[in-house]
Amino acid sequence: MLDADLLRYSRHILLPQFGIAGHERLRAATVLIVGLGGLGSPVALYLAAAGVGRLLLADFDSVELSNLQRQIVHHTDHIGLTKAESARRTLHALNSDVELIAVERALTAETLAAQLAGVDLVVECSDNFATRFAVNAACYAARIPLVSGAAIRLEGQVTAFTGQPGGPCYRCLYPETDGAEETTCTATGVLAPVVGIIGSVQATEAIKILAGLGAPLFGRLLLLDAFQMDWRTVRLRADPLCPVCGG
């Protein structure tokens, strides 16, 4: 390891549970981040800063002025760029040693399988059930771990899935929405630091899984009520009737 790397990542390497071996696991990893908005911003910043070797940054949307209240990976002079390219520029300035690939198109059930080739972990940061369901199904089919998060108003949640048979998946947690209207930040608002808190927890879980550190949130859903600043944990179980992982 180069002296510059030892200095840059020293606070991680000093952790006895992490060390050089944990850093090398991060450096060898490829992570797909789906969505570069409020959640994806802290995820991308922390994973790049931590030295994850290769980040795929997926978001087809463009940066708008209203995003800047909470989507901290973007800047005022990035308005009009795709969020994937905007994030790539910010992360390159933060850590040019990380390989950054902007995926400036929507991820669908048809395209996800190819996109997951060579990926070690997915962090799902989108704002709609269609994308979440598609990413979950693709990760389970490819046996890839998935870290999922959501936030709205003053509430948030985070969980992780192994991608392996026997454990729950995202569809065990949520049934199909049957076309029901989704609650969005655009309609109801969100307190900016709440997405930062949830995204930071997602980044923590991603690093833990990649580095083999601690006990990830597999089989557990972490819920935040920021109005009361109260956390609680709910156990998740696999649904034997789940159309993705059941049976």
C-alpha positions in Angstrom: 0.0 0.0 0.0 1.3 3.5 -0.9 2.1 6.0 1.8 -0.6 8.3 0.5 -3.2 5.6 0.9 -2.0 4.8 4.4 -2.5 8.5 5.2 -5.8 9.0 3.4 -7.5 5.9 4.9 -5.6 5.8 8.2 -8.7 6.3 10.4 -10.3 3.2 8.9 -7.1 1.2 9.0 -6.6 2.1 12.7 -9.9 0.3 13.6 -8.8 -3.2 14.8 -11.9 -4.8 13.2 -11.1 -3.2 9.9 -7.4 -2.7 9.3 -5.6 -3.0 6.0 -7.5 -6.2 5.1 -10.8 -4.3 5.4 -9.5 -1.5 3.2 -8.3 -3.9 0.6 -11.7 -5.5 0.4 -13.2 -2.0 -0.2 -10.7 -1.2 -2.9 -11.4 -4.4 -4.7 -15.2 -3.9 -4.6 -17.7 -2.7 -7.2 -20.9 -1.0 -5.9 -23.9 0.1 -7.9 -25.7 3.1 -6.4 -29.3 3.4 -7.7 -30.4 7.0 -7.4 -28.2 10.1 -6.7 -30.8 12.1 -4.8 -31.1 12.8 -1.1 -30.1 9.3 -0.1 -27.7 8.6 -2.8 -25.7 11.8 -2.2 -24.3 10.8 1.3 -24.0 7.1 0.1 -21.9 8.1 -2.9 -19.8 10.7 -0.9 -18.9 8.3 1.9 -18.2 5.3 -0.3 -16.0 7.3 -2.6 -14.2 8.9 0.5 -13.8 5.4 1.9 -12.0 4.2 -1.2 -14.4 1.7 -2.7 -12.7 0.8 -5.9 -15.4 1.2 -8.5 -18.7 3.0 -8.2 -21.5 2.8 -10.8 -23.6 5.9 -10.4 -27.1 5.3 -11.8 -29.6 8.2 -12.3 -31.2 9.4 -15.5 -32.7 12.6 -13.9 -31.2 16.0 -14.1 -30.1 18.4 -11.3 -32.7 21.1 -10.5 -32.6 24.0 -8.1 -35.1 22.4 -5.7 -32.8 19.4 -5.3 -30.0 21.4 -3.7 -31.7 21.7 -0.3 -30.9 18.0 0.5 -29.0 16.4 -2.4 -25.5 17.4 -1.2 -23.5 15.7 -3.9 -24.8 18.3 -6.4 -23.8 22.0 -6.7 -25.5 25.1 -8.1 -23.2 25.1 -11.1 -24.3 21.5 -11.9 -27.9 22.5 -12.5 -29.0 20.9 -15.8 -26.4 18.1 -15.7 -27.6 14.6 -15.2 -27.4 13.6 -11.6 -25.1 10.7 -12.5 -22.6 13.1 -14.2 -22.9 15.7 -11.5 -22.1 13.1 -8.9 -19.2 11.8 -10.9 -17.6 15.2 -11.0 -18.1 15.8 -7.3 -16.7 12.4 -6.3 -13.8 12.7 -8.7 -12.8 15.9 -6.9 -13.1 14.2 -3.6 -11.1 11.0 -4.5 -9.7 10.6 -8.0 -8.4 7.1 -7.2 -11.9 5.7 -7.3 -13.2 4.5 -10.7 -16.5 6.4 -11.3 -19.0 5.4 -14.0 -22.0 7.5 -14.7 -25.0 5.4 -15.8 -27.3 8.1 -17.3 -30.3 5.9 -18.1 -33.2 4.4 -16.2 -32.7 0.9 -14.8 -35.4 -1.6 -15.8 -36.0 -5.2 -15.2 -34.6 -5.8 -18.7 -31.4 -3.9 -18.3 -30.6 -4.6 -14.6 -29.2 -8.1 -15.1 -26.5 -6.8 -17.5 -25.8 -3.8 -15.2 -25.1 -6.1 -12.2 -22.3 -8.0 -13.9 -19.3 -7.7 -11.7 -21.1 -5.8 -9.0 -20.5 -6.9 -5.4 -23.3 -4.9 -3.7 -26.1 -2.6 -4.6 -27.3 0.4 -2.6 -30.9 1.3 -3.5 -31.6 5.0 -3.1 -34.5 5.6 -5.5 -37.9 7.1 -4.7 -40.4 4.7 -6.3 -41.6 1.2 -5.8 -41.2 0.2 -9.4 -37.4 0.7 -9.3 -37.1 -0.8 -5.8 -39.0 -4.0 -6.9 -36.9 -4.3 -10.0 -33.6 -3.9 -8.2 -34.7 -6.3 -5.5 -35.6 -9.0 -8.0 -32.4 -8.5 -10.0 -30.2 -8.6 -6.8 -31.9 -11.8 -5.6 -31.5 -13.5 -9.0 -27.8 -12.5 -9.1 -27.3 -13.4 -5.3 -26.0 -9.9 -4.7 -26.4 -8.1 -1.3 -28.8 -5.1 -1.3 -28.9 -2.2 1.1 -32.3 -0.4 0.9 -33.3 3.0 2.4 -36.2 5.4 2.2 -37.0 8.8 3.8 -39.9 11.2 3.7 -41.1 14.1 5.9 -39.3 13.4 9.3 -39.3 9.6 8.9 -36.8 7.1 7.5 -36.0 3.4 7.3 -33.0 1.2 6.4 -32.5 -2.5 5.9 -30.2 -4.9 4.1 -30.8 -8.2 2.3 -28.2 -10.9 1.7 -29.6 -11.9 -1.7 -29.3 -15.5 -0.7 -32.1 -18.1 -0.3 -33.6 -18.4 3.1 -33.6 -14.8 4.1 -36.2 -12.1 3.4 -36.1 -9.8 0.4 -37.7 -6.4 -0.3 -40.9 -7.9 -1.7 -41.3 -9.8 1.7 -41.5 -6.4 3.3 -43.8 -4.7 0.8 -46.4 -6.2 -1.5 -47.2 -4.9 -4.9 -48.6 -1.4 -4.8 -51.2 -2.2 -7.5 -50.8 1.2 -9.1 -51.6 3.1 -5.9 -50.3 6.7 -5.8 -47.0 6.8 -4.0 -46.2 9.4 -1.3 -43.3 11.5 -2.5 -41.1 14.3 -1.2 -42.3 16.5 -4.0 -45.9 16.2 -2.6 -45.3 16.1 1.2 -41.7 17.5 1.8 -38.8 16.1 3.7 -36.4 17.6 6.3 -33.0 17.7 4.6 -30.9 16.1 7.3 -33.2 13.1 7.6 -32.1 11.9 4.1 -28.5 12.5 5.2 -29.0 10.4 8.3 -30.6 7.5 6.4 -28.1 7.7 3.6 -25.2 7.7 6.1 -26.7 4.5 7.7 -26.9 2.9 4.2 -23.3 3.8 3.5 -22.3 2.3 6.9 -24.1 -0.9 6.1 -22.5 -1.1 2.7 -19.0 -0.7 4.1 -19.7 -3.3 6.8 -20.9 -5.8 4.3 -18.0 -5.3 1.9 -15.4 -5.3 4.7 -16.9 -8.1 6.7 -17.3 -5.8 9.7 -19.8 -6.2 12.5 -23.5 -7.4 12.1 -25.3 -5.9 9.1 -29.0 -5.2 9.1 -29.9 -8.5 7.5 -33.3 -9.5 8.7 -33.9 -6.2 10.5 -35.6 -3.0 9.6 -34.3 0.1 11.3 -37.0 2.9 11.6 -36.3 6.5 12.4 -38.9 9.0 13.8 -36.8 12.2 13.6 -39.7 14.3 15.0 -39.1 12.5 18.4 -35.6 11.4 17.4 -36.5 7.9 18.2 -35.1 4.7 16.6 -36.7 1.3 16.7 -35.9 -2.1 15.1 -38.4 -4.5 13.5 -37.5 -8.1 12.7 -38.1 -9.2 9.1 -39.0 -12.8 8.1 -39.0 -14.4 4.7 -42.5 -14.7 3.2 -43.0 -18.2 1.9 -45.5 -16.8 -0.6 -43.2 -14.0 -1.9 -43.1 -14.0 -5.7 -39.4 -13.2 -5.7 -37.8 -15.4 -3.0 -40.6 -17.6 -1.7 -41.2 -21.2 -2.6 
